[in-house]
Amino acid sequence: ADTVTQRAIELFHRGEIEESLRLLEGQHYMEKIGKALRTIHQADAMISTAEQAKSLAEQDKEKYLEGVKTQIAGYKLQNEWDKAAALLKGLADTLQTKEAIEEYAYFALNQKMYKEAEAYYLKYKGSLERLAQSNPQAYEPDLAMSYNNLAILYYMTQRFAESEAMHKQALAIRERLAQSNPQAYEPDLAYSYNNLANVYCQTQRFSESEEMYKQALAIYERLVQSNPQAYEPALAISYN
């Protein structure tokens, strides 16, 4: 900061005009203003160049992503699952977006790569938990799904206590969401009741399993009234 100028201004406001002018007259302001303007113009030019470079890099990135995703799709069609996995893992590690991380975790789960799936589902969950702290309305639905995905993984690997804990986390969020917006969130809530019932059934806690299945059934019976085409299959599964 220009302390001499600030001092001169303060002197002026205190009425010490002569002393203020003495300081100001030695500052060569026209030269300094010209220099400042040149700096501003140079900075504007640099910003413009940087923005153009960023725009081009964004376009390149999207094209490269399209290429990688096409490559992954090709490997899947050729049943080259290891090559597809390597690229999906690379995207997850490079992009560090929750979408890329979740996609690789889901792929790993379907390939029975359980340790990989768990590691990346945990990373995905952690990312969503941080986001949900500052914006629960936007991220809690995805967070509930991340708990659900981990619960399914634990169920598939017979880690039933951990599966139950994750399903309960998902259920708590979905019960809360369904209270404020039942039309949007009751299908997910019924899904959570059904999944938790499966865990209880598998661990021979039949009365608890029955209660959860009945909770899911009640929701599906209600949903079928307004949209039978969408929900009758789920209702039939609940009866079963």
C-alpha positions as CSV (number, residue, x, y, z in Angstrom):
1,A,0.0,0.0,0.0
2,D,1.1,3.6,-0.7
3,T,1.6,4.8,2.9
4,V,2.8,8.3,1.8
5,T,-0.4,8.9,-0.1
6,Q,-2.5,7.6,2.8
7,R,-0.6,9.9,5.2
8,A,-1.1,12.9,2.9
9,I,-4.9,12.2,2.7
10,E,-5.1,12.0,6.5
11,L,-3.3,15.3,6.8
12,F,-5.6,16.9,4.3
13,H,-8.7,15.8,6.3
14,R,-7.2,17.1,9.5
15,G,-6.8,20.5,7.8
16,E,-3.0,20.4,7.4
17,I,-3.2,21.4,3.8
18,E,0.4,22.6,3.2
19,E,2.0,19.5,4.7
20,S,-0.4,17.3,2.7
21,L,0.5,19.1,-0.6
22,R,4.2,18.8,0.2
23,L,3.8,15.0,0.4
24,L,1.5,14.7,-2.6
25,E,3.6,16.9,-5.0
26,G,6.6,14.5,-4.8
27,Q,4.6,11.5,-5.8
28,H,4.5,11.8,-9.6
29,Y,1.0,10.5,-9.8
30,M,0.5,10.7,-13.6
31,E,3.5,8.4,-14.1
32,K,2.2,6.0,-11.4
33,I,-1.3,6.0,-12.9
34,G,0.1,5.1,-16.3
35,K,2.2,2.3,-14.8
36,A,-0.9,1.0,-13.0
37,L,-2.9,1.0,-16.1
38,R,-0.3,-0.8,-18.1
39,T,-0.2,-3.5,-15.3
40,I,-4.0,-3.8,-15.5
41,H,-3.9,-4.2,-19.3
42,Q,-1.2,-6.8,-19.0
43,A,-3.2,-8.7,-16.3
44,D,-6.3,-8.6,-18.5
45,A,-4.4,-10.0,-21.4
46,M,-3.0,-12.8,-19.2
47,I,-6.5,-13.6,-17.8
48,S,-7.9,-13.7,-21.4
49,T,-5.0,-16.1,-22.4
50,A,-5.6,-18.2,-19.4
51,E,-9.3,-18.4,-20.0
52,Q,-8.8,-19.4,-23.6
53,A,-6.3,-22.1,-22.5
54,K,-8.7,-23.4,-19.9
55,S,-11.5,-23.5,-22.4
56,L,-9.4,-25.5,-24.8
57,A,-8.2,-27.8,-22.1
58,E,-11.8,-28.4,-21.0
59,Q,-12.7,-29.4,-24.5
60,D,-9.7,-31.7,-24.8
61,K,-10.6,-33.3,-21.5
62,E,-14.2,-34.0,-22.5
63,K,-13.0,-35.5,-25.8
64,Y,-10.4,-37.7,-24.0
65,L,-13.1,-38.8,-21.6
66,E,-15.3,-39.8,-24.4
67,G,-12.5,-41.8,-25.9
68,V,-11.7,-43.6,-22.6
69,K,-15.4,-44.4,-22.1
70,T,-15.7,-45.7,-25.6
71,Q,-12.6,-47.9,-24.9
72,I,-14.2,-49.2,-21.7
73,A,-17.4,-50.0,-23.5
74,G,-15.4,-51.9,-26.2
75,Y,-13.5,-53.9,-23.6
76,K,-16.8,-54.8,-21.9
77,L,-18.3,-56.0,-25.2
78,Q,-15.1,-58.1,-25.7
79,N,-15.3,-59.5,-22.2
80,E,-11.9,-58.0,-21.4
81,W,-12.8,-57.1,-17.9
82,D,-9.3,-56.6,-16.5
83,K,-8.7,-53.9,-19.1
84,A,-12.0,-52.2,-18.4
85,A,-11.3,-52.3,-14.7
86,A,-7.9,-50.7,-15.1
87,L,-9.4,-47.8,-17.1
88,L,-12.3,-47.3,-14.7
89,K,-9.9,-47.3,-11.7
90,G,-7.7,-44.8,-13.6
91,L,-10.6,-42.5,-14.1
92,A,-11.6,-42.8,-10.4
93,D,-8.0,-42.0,-9.2
94,T,-7.4,-39.3,-11.8
95,L,-10.7,-37.4,-11.7
96,Q,-11.4,-37.9,-8.0
97,T,-15.1,-37.2,-8.7
98,K,-17.8,-39.0,-6.7
99,E,-19.3,-40.2,-10.0
100,A,-16.1,-41.8,-11.3
101,I,-15.4,-43.4,-7.9
102,E,-18.9,-44.8,-7.6
103,E,-18.8,-46.2,-11.1
104,Y,-15.5,-48.1,-10.4
105,A,-16.8,-49.4,-7.1
106,Y,-20.0,-50.7,-8.7
107,F,-18.0,-52.3,-11.5
108,A,-15.7,-53.9,-9.0
109,L,-18.6,-55.3,-7.0
110,N,-20.2,-56.9,-10.1
111,Q,-16.8,-58.4,-10.9
112,K,-16.6,-59.8,-7.3
113,M,-13.5,-57.7,-6.6
114,Y,-14.8,-57.2,-3.1
115,K,-11.8,-55.5,-1.5
116,E,-11.5,-53.0,-4.3
117,A,-15.3,-52.4,-4.3
118,E,-15.2,-51.8,-0.5
119,A,-12.3,-49.4,-0.7
120,Y,-13.8,-47.2,-3.3
121,Y,-17.4,-47.4,-1.9
122,L,-15.9,-46.2,1.4
123,K,-14.1,-43.4,-0.5
124,Y,-17.4,-42.5,-2.2
125,K,-19.2,-42.5,1.1
126,G,-16.7,-40.3,2.8
127,S,-16.9,-37.8,-0.1
128,L,-20.7,-37.7,0.2
129,E,-20.6,-37.4,4.0
130,R,-18.5,-34.3,3.7
131,L,-20.8,-32.8,1.1
132,A,-23.9,-33.6,3.1
133,Q,-22.6,-31.7,6.1
134,S,-22.8,-28.4,4.2
135,N,-25.7,-29.3,1.9
136,P,-27.8,-32.2,3.3
137,Q,-30.8,-31.5,1.0
138,A,-28.6,-32.0,-2.1
139,Y,-26.5,-34.9,-1.0
140,E,-28.4,-37.0,1.5
141,P,-30.2,-39.1,-1.2
142,D,-26.9,-40.1,-2.7
143,L,-25.4,-40.7,0.7
144,A,-28.3,-43.1,1.6
145,M,-27.5,-44.9,-1.7
146,S,-23.8,-45.2,-0.8
147,Y,-24.8,-46.7,2.6
148,N,-27.1,-49.1,0.7
149,N,-24.3,-50.1,-1.7
150,L,-21.9,-50.9,1.1
151,A,-24.6,-52.8,2.9
152,I,-25.2,-55.0,-0.2
153,L,-21.4,-55.6,-0.5
154,Y,-21.3,-56.7,3.1
155,Y,-24.3,-58.9,2.6
156,M,-22.7,-60.6,-0.4
157,T,-19.6,-61.3,1.7
158,Q,-21.6,-62.5,4.7
159,R,-20.6,-59.6,6.9
160,F,-24.1,-59.4,8.2
161,A,-23.5,-57.1,11.2
162,E,-21.8,-54.5,9.0
163,S,-24.6,-54.9,6.4
164,E,-27.2,-54.3,9.0
165,A,-25.4,-51.2,10.2
166,M,-25.2,-49.7,6.7
167,H,-28.8,-50.5,5.9
168,K,-29.9,-48.8,9.1
169,Q,-27.9,-45.7,8.1
170,A,-29.6,-45.6,4.7
171,L,-33.0,-46.3,6.3
172,A,-32.7,-43.4,8.8
173,I,-32.0,-41.0,6.0
174,R,-34.8,-42.3,3.8
175,E,-37.4,-42.3,6.6
176,R,-36.5,-38.6,7.2
177,L,-36.7,-37.7,3.5
178,A,-39.9,-39.6,3.0
179,Q,-41.6,-37.5,5.8
180,S,-41.0,-34.3,3.9
181,N,-41.5,-35.7,0.3
182,P,-43.2,-39.1,0.3
183,Q,-43.8,-39.1,-3.4
184,A,-40.1,-38.8,-4.2
185,Y,-38.6,-41.0,-1.5
186,E,-41.1,-43.7,-0.5
187,P,-39.9,-46.1,-3.2
188,D,-36.3,-45.9,-1.8
189,L,-37.7,-46.3,1.7
190,A,-39.5,-49.4,0.8
191,Y,-36.3,-50.7,-0.8
192,S,-34.4,-50.1,2.4
193,Y,-37.1,-51.9,4.5
194,N,-36.9,-54.9,2.1
195,N,-33.1,-55.0,2.2
196,L,-32.9,-54.9,5.9
197,A,-35.6,-57.6,6.0
198,N,-33.3,-59.8,3.9
199,V,-30.5,-59.4,6.4
200,Y,-32.7,-60.3,9.3
201,C,-34.1,-63.3,7.3
202,Q,-30.6,-64.5,6.5
203,T,-29.6,-64.3,10.1
204,Q,-32.8,-66.0,11.3
205,R,-34.2,-63.0,13.1
206,F,-37.6,-63.8,11.6
207,S,-39.8,-61.5,13.7
208,E,-37.7,-58.5,12.8
209,S,-37.6,-59.6,9.2
210,E,-41.3,-60.0,9.1
211,E,-41.8,-56.4,10.5
212,M,-39.5,-54.9,7.8
213,Y,-41.1,-56.8,5.0
214,K,-44.5,-55.6,6.2
215,Q,-43.2,-52.0,6.2
216,A,-42.1,-52.4,2.6
217,L,-45.4,-54.1,1.7
218,A,-47.5,-51.3,3.1
219,I,-45.6,-48.7,1.0
220,Y,-45.9,-50.8,-2.2
221,E,-49.6,-51.3,-1.7
222,R,-50.0,-47.6,-1.4
223,L,-47.8,-46.8,-4.4
224,V,-49.7,-49.3,-6.6
225,Q,-52.9,-47.4,-6.1
226,S,-51.4,-44.4,-8.0
227,N,-49.1,-46.2,-10.4
228,P,-49.8,-50.0,-10.8
229,Q,-47.6,-50.3,-13.9
230,A,-44.5,-49.1,-12.1
231,Y,-45.0,-50.8,-8.7
232,E,-46.9,-54.0,-9.1
233,P,-43.7,-56.0,-9.8
234,A,-42.2,-54.8,-6.5
235,L,-45.5,-55.5,-4.7
236,A,-45.5,-59.0,-6.0
237,I,-42.0,-59.5,-4.7
238,S,-43.1,-58.2,-1.3
239,Y,-46.0,-60.6,-1.2
240,N,-43.6,-63.4,-2.2
